[in-house]
Amino acid sequence: MMHPINPGEIDEPRFRLMKLSDIPRVHEIDTLSFSLPWPEKSFIFELTENPSTLALVAEVIPNEAESILVGMSVVWIIIDEAHIATIAMHPDFRGKGYGKRLLAQTLRQSIHRGVHLATLEVREGNQVAQQMYCSFGFKITGRREHYYRDNNEDAVVMTVSRLGPGYLAWMDKLEF
C-alpha cells in the first residue's frame, strides 16, 4: 500500500535498479495502472532469470527516513535494441512530469548499454501515453490487431531510432 503523501511536497524522483524487495509495490503500481497487470512472478523472473532485462524504479524521498516507490519500467535489451515492456507511474504521481523523467532515465540507461533503437506497444486509446512517447521522438511504426485480450483493443507499435550521444544531448534539453 502506498503511503499517503502530498505529491506537491515532493522534489525530483530518483531512479535506481529494481530489487526483489520492490516487487510488491511494483505490482501494486502495475495493477493500478493496467487492466492486464503482470503477475508478481513475472517481475521475479525478469530480475532473477532474464539477462536481457533492465528494470528501473522511480522513488521519491519525502523525508530522510523513508523513500516511496512511485514508478517502474521494464525493458528488454537485445543486442542494440530496447523493447519497453512496461512503464507506469502510481496514479497519485501522474501529471507531474515524473513519467517523462522515468522514460528519459529508461532511455538513457538503455543507450548507455549500447541501444540505438527502442520500441514499445501502447493501447490505441491511450492518447496521453502516445503523446508522451511522441514528445521523445517515438513514431507510430505498426499496429498489432486485437493485442489486448481484455477488450481486443489494438496495440500501436511505436519506435524511436538513432539513439546515441546526439539523442542524449537533445533529451537533456527537454523540460519536464
Order of alpha helices (4+ residues) and beta strands (2+ residues): beta-alpha-alpha-beta-beta-beta-alpha-beta-alpha-beta-beta-alpha
